């Protein structure tokens, strides 16, 4: 992880040289706690979740899981799947195995559900959330450091980004198979911030699920919540810095504009 200067909170290797014609940014605020205005003004860093934030894939995943479960006479998947949102494969497996028993063929189930999921993608395309391209373009233009922290396997994440043509916007991509425990634990966001060279306390996270919001909050980040399948309850509202209808509102917020 980079070392930071307490005087100006710039990476120490970027401090003003003693001499020479080197362009230098004015130092960031000295205060221990930054306001949201300061974070926006100084364009720190932002880390996105993927499913349910960039792509409208959580509903498709839910449909795939429930379809396969019903095919094999498994009940209760409607209640189990929402609890898996935001978890990586290992944590999801433990949750499902606890529900269906140690003899449950989890790998076979996930494989069949994955076939159902990708068949839809091949036939109808990857559903992209409104405002994704506009927000990412603005962040790139304004010089933000942009990362992705998804509990999904890396192979699937990279395929999604490739299909959508937005992979180049992310300088860091952290996936569920890169950490032992994913959301709601903070590991995945802490790793993303470390790879970005950003202080989590001065970095935004964009999340949709309760597990994701809990993860970002536990990492010390300011969480911009765009609910997808699960409406925020009192806990999630308290953990969120702000709650939005969609990414177009997130863009307006980061620009310091009013949003309706």
HUSUL-V51543 format. One record per residue. N is the residue number from 1. PSI is psi in whole degrees, -180 to 180 (999 if undefined). D_LAST is the distance of its C-alpha to the last C-alpha in whole Angstrom. Layout:
BEGIN
n=N psi=PSI d_last=D_LAST
n=N psi=PSI d_last=D_LAST
END
This chain:
BEGIN
n=1 psi=144 d_last=39
n=2 psi=152 d_last=39
n=3 psi=143 d_last=40
n=4 psi=146 d_last=38
n=5 psi=126 d_last=39
n=6 psi=-25 d_last=38
n=7 psi=-39 d_last=38
n=8 psi=-1 d_last=35
n=9 psi=36 d_last=34
n=10 psi=154 d_last=35
n=11 psi=139 d_last=37
n=12 psi=-29 d_last=40
n=13 psi=-11 d_last=42
n=14 psi=10 d_last=39
n=15 psi=157 d_last=40
n=16 psi=128 d_last=42
n=17 psi=161 d_last=45
n=18 psi=-33 d_last=48
n=19 psi=171 d_last=49
n=20 psi=153 d_last=48
n=21 psi=75 d_last=45
n=22 psi=127 d_last=43
n=23 psi=133 d_last=39
n=24 psi=133 d_last=37
n=25 psi=146 d_last=34
n=26 psi=145 d_last=33
n=27 psi=154 d_last=33
n=28 psi=168 d_last=30
n=29 psi=152 d_last=30
n=30 psi=-20 d_last=33
n=31 psi=149 d_last=31
n=32 psi=-38 d_last=32
n=33 psi=122 d_last=28
n=34 psi=145 d_last=25
n=35 psi=163 d_last=22
n=36 psi=-33 d_last=19
n=37 psi=-40 d_last=19
n=38 psi=-40 d_last=22
n=39 psi=-45 d_last=22
n=40 psi=-45 d_last=19
n=41 psi=-40 d_last=21
n=42 psi=8 d_last=25
n=43 psi=63 d_last=23
n=44 psi=-99 d_last=25
n=45 psi=159 d_last=25
n=46 psi=139 d_last=22
n=47 psi=127 d_last=24
n=48 psi=143 d_last=22
n=49 psi=169 d_last=23
n=50 psi=-71 d_last=24
n=51 psi=126 d_last=24
n=52 psi=-14 d_last=21
n=53 psi=-58 d_last=19
n=54 psi=-36 d_last=21
n=55 psi=143 d_last=22
n=56 psi=63 d_last=22
n=57 psi=-16 d_last=25
n=58 psi=-37 d_last=25
n=59 psi=-38 d_last=26
n=60 psi=-41 d_last=28
n=61 psi=-42 d_last=30
n=62 psi=-45 d_last=30
n=63 psi=-40 d_last=31
n=64 psi=-45 d_last=34
n=65 psi=-46 d_last=35
n=66 psi=-40 d_last=35
n=67 psi=-47 d_last=37
n=68 psi=-39 d_last=40
n=69 psi=-45 d_last=40
n=70 psi=-37 d_last=41
n=71 psi=-35 d_last=43
n=72 psi=13 d_last=45
n=73 psi=27 d_last=45
n=74 psi=128 d_last=43
n=75 psi=158 d_last=41
n=76 psi=0 d_last=38
n=77 psi=-27 d_last=36
n=78 psi=-32 d_last=33
n=79 psi=-29 d_last=33
n=80 psi=-43 d_last=34
n=81 psi=-47 d_last=32
n=82 psi=-28 d_last=29
n=83 psi=-19 d_last=31
n=84 psi=-12 d_last=31
n=85 psi=125 d_last=28
n=86 psi=-12 d_last=28
n=87 psi=153 d_last=32
n=88 psi=180 d_last=34
n=89 psi=-40 d_last=37
n=90 psi=-47 d_last=39
n=91 psi=-35 d_last=37
n=92 psi=-43 d_last=36
n=93 psi=-45 d_last=40
n=94 psi=-40 d_last=41
n=95 psi=-45 d_last=38
n=96 psi=-41 d_last=40
n=97 psi=-35 d_last=43
n=98 psi=-31 d_last=43
n=99 psi=-37 d_last=42
n=100 psi=-3 d_last=44
n=101 psi=162 d_last=47
n=102 psi=-18 d_last=49
n=103 psi=0 d_last=51
n=104 psi=133 d_last=47
n=105 psi=80 d_last=47
n=106 psi=-44 d_last=44
n=107 psi=-41 d_last=44
n=108 psi=-41 d_last=45
n=109 psi=-49 d_last=42
n=110 psi=-38 d_last=40
n=111 psi=-43 d_last=42
n=112 psi=-40 d_last=42
n=113 psi=-37 d_last=38
n=114 psi=-40 d_last=37
n=115 psi=-43 d_last=40
n=116 psi=-43 d_last=37
n=117 psi=-51 d_last=34
n=118 psi=-26 d_last=36
n=119 psi=-42 d_last=37
n=120 psi=-46 d_last=34
n=121 psi=-44 d_last=32
n=122 psi=-36 d_last=35
n=123 psi=-37 d_last=35
n=124 psi=-6 d_last=31
n=125 psi=166 d_last=30
n=126 psi=120 d_last=28
n=127 psi=117 d_last=24
n=128 psi=138 d_last=22
n=129 psi=147 d_last=18
n=130 psi=138 d_last=16
n=131 psi=-2 d_last=15
n=132 psi=-55 d_last=18
n=133 psi=-43 d_last=20
n=134 psi=-43 d_last=17
n=135 psi=-46 d_last=17
n=136 psi=-38 d_last=20
n=137 psi=-43 d_last=21
n=138 psi=-44 d_last=19
n=139 psi=-41 d_last=21
n=140 psi=-45 d_last=24
n=141 psi=-37 d_last=24
n=142 psi=-2 d_last=23
n=143 psi=24 d_last=26
n=144 psi=151 d_last=24
n=145 psi=125 d_last=27
n=146 psi=129 d_last=25
n=147 psi=169 d_last=27
n=148 psi=134 d_last=27
n=149 psi=98 d_last=28
n=150 psi=139 d_last=28
n=151 psi=-11 d_last=31
n=152 psi=154 d_last=32
n=153 psi=148 d_last=35
n=154 psi=-41 d_last=35
n=155 psi=-45 d_last=37
n=156 psi=-41 d_last=34
n=157 psi=-48 d_last=32
n=158 psi=-34 d_last=33
n=159 psi=-42 d_last=34
n=160 psi=-48 d_last=30
n=161 psi=-38 d_last=29
n=162 psi=-47 d_last=32
n=163 psi=-38 d_last=31
n=164 psi=-15 d_last=28
n=165 psi=31 d_last=29
n=166 psi=7 d_last=27
n=167 psi=-31 d_last=29
n=168 psi=-14 d_last=30
n=169 psi=-18 d_last=27
n=170 psi=119 d_last=28
n=171 psi=-17 d_last=31
n=172 psi=132 d_last=31
n=173 psi=114 d_last=31
n=174 psi=131 d_last=32
n=175 psi=168 d_last=33
n=176 psi=-27 d_last=34
n=177 psi=6 d_last=38
n=178 psi=-8 d_last=38
n=179 psi=151 d_last=37
n=180 psi=-44 d_last=40
n=181 psi=128 d_last=37
n=182 psi=-157 d_last=33
n=183 psi=142 d_last=30
n=184 psi=3 d_last=30
n=185 psi=156 d_last=32
n=186 psi=-4 d_last=31
n=187 psi=-47 d_last=34
n=188 psi=-36 d_last=32
n=189 psi=-36 d_last=29
n=190 psi=-40 d_last=32
n=191 psi=-41 d_last=34
n=192 psi=-44 d_last=31
n=193 psi=-40 d_last=30
n=194 psi=-43 d_last=34
n=195 psi=-29 d_last=34
n=196 psi=-16 d_last=32
n=197 psi=34 d_last=33
n=198 psi=147 d_last=30
n=199 psi=123 d_last=30
n=200 psi=-33 d_last=28
n=201 psi=-17 d_last=27
n=202 psi=29 d_last=25
n=203 psi=138 d_last=24
n=204 psi=146 d_last=21
n=205 psi=145 d_last=21
n=206 psi=116 d_last=18
n=207 psi=162 d_last=19
n=208 psi=-30 d_last=19
n=209 psi=156 d_last=22
n=210 psi=-43 d_last=23
n=211 psi=-38 d_last=26
n=212 psi=-42 d_last=24
n=213 psi=-43 d_last=22
n=214 psi=-40 d_last=26
n=215 psi=-49 d_last=27
n=216 psi=-43 d_last=25
n=217 psi=-42 d_last=25
n=218 psi=-28 d_last=29
n=219 psi=-8 d_last=29
n=220 psi=15 d_last=27
n=221 psi=162 d_last=24
n=222 psi=115 d_last=21
n=223 psi=121 d_last=19
n=224 psi=111 d_last=16
n=225 psi=127 d_last=15
n=226 psi=88 d_last=14
n=227 psi=142 d_last=16
n=228 psi=-86 d_last=18
n=229 psi=-25 d_last=21
n=230 psi=119 d_last=21
n=231 psi=140 d_last=19
n=232 psi=132 d_last=19
n=233 psi=-170 d_last=21
n=234 psi=-42 d_last=22
n=235 psi=-49 d_last=23
n=236 psi=-36 d_last=21
n=237 psi=-38 d_last=18
n=238 psi=-33 d_last=21
n=239 psi=-19 d_last=22
n=240 psi=140 d_last=18
n=241 psi=-41 d_last=17
n=242 psi=151 d_last=13
n=243 psi=135 d_last=12
n=244 psi=160 d_last=9
n=245 psi=-40 d_last=9
n=246 psi=-179 d_last=11
n=247 psi=-20 d_last=12
n=248 psi=-34 d_last=10
n=249 psi=-37 d_last=8
n=250 psi=-43 d_last=11
n=251 psi=-48 d_last=12
n=252 psi=-41 d_last=9
n=253 psi=-47 d_last=10
n=254 psi=-28 d_last=14
n=255 psi=-5 d_last=14
n=256 psi=20 d_last=13
n=257 psi=163 d_last=10
n=258 psi=145 d_last=7
n=259 psi=148 d_last=4
n=260 psi=999 d_last=0
END
